[in-house]
Amino acid sequence: MQSELERVNAIPVRARRDGTAPVAAIAKAVTYQIGRVASYCIAGALVGVLGGVFLTAFDIHWVIIAARLFAGIVLVLAAVGILSRWKPLARLEVLGAKLWCRLAPAARLAPTRGLGGALLLGAIWGWLPCGLVYSMLLVAALAGSPLMGATTMVCFGLGTVPAVLATGLLGGQVGRSRWRGV
């Protein structure tokens, strides 16, 4: 007999073979995304501070225009990297890979069970090298303050949540189906 929760939400709550319910898997995936977006927020605040110092130190109108033009070019290059085989931001991602090498051991040691583990892993994942994230960090730096930098990155992160969340949930479903031979 179907419970009231199942009928209202149309999400089955029966346990899977691994003992988790689909609702728990969705909650874990959403918590993971919250951690990822929170790390973007922190990074945005940090570059917002640096950008504020830069914009204050160089209060020359043409320097600010040049910096914004550069940020636009970087965004276009990030888009080219996503849409083609040419990776114009590959060298920038190599620099980020060095940061990731320092964070990777923390990801391996982080707990993988429960919502706390999902939040921590998401927060660590937010520091993965990614040209698109780096290009948005440049835009966040040009916002000129920690609050505006953080806001820029939160908006960017929230904009990516549907695609990343759907990819993670569907990828997990496809992986389980393939594993069972369905």
Phi, psi and omega in degrees: 000136184279135180284165178299319179299318179295318181291321183289313184270346183057028176244119179295139181248013177293147181287146174276181178298327181278003176090357180261147176269153178304324179297320178295321179294320178294317179299319180294318180294319179293319179297321176301316180294323177299317177298319180295313181293325177297322178292325175298321180299314179297314179298320179297320178295319180297313180287335175297321176297311180298318179296321177298318178296315180299311183293329177285318181294323181246070182279045178255125187305317184291329178293319179295318178297317179297319179296319178292322176297317177300317178299319178297319178296318179298319177298318178297317178297324176296318178296319177299318179297327179284323187269352183221179178278340179286128182246083184293342180258017183300321180293323177295321179293331176297320177297318178294329179297328178295320175296318181297324179302328178283330182271336184305318178300325178295323178294323180289329181273345183294145177294141181257354181259150174079171182290327178297318177296320178295319179297315180295315179296322176297318179296322178290320181298330179299345180260006176298145178295127180205121181301323180294318177296317180298321179294323177289329175296326176295318176298318179296322178297323181285352175293333170089003177207157179299320181295314181289325176296315178296318180297318178302313183287327176295317178298317176300311181300316179296326177293333180270345185304311183304314182291316182291320179295313180297319179298315180295314182291316180289323178298319177296320179293317179295318178300317178294320180295318179295321181297322180278351179082020180274000000 
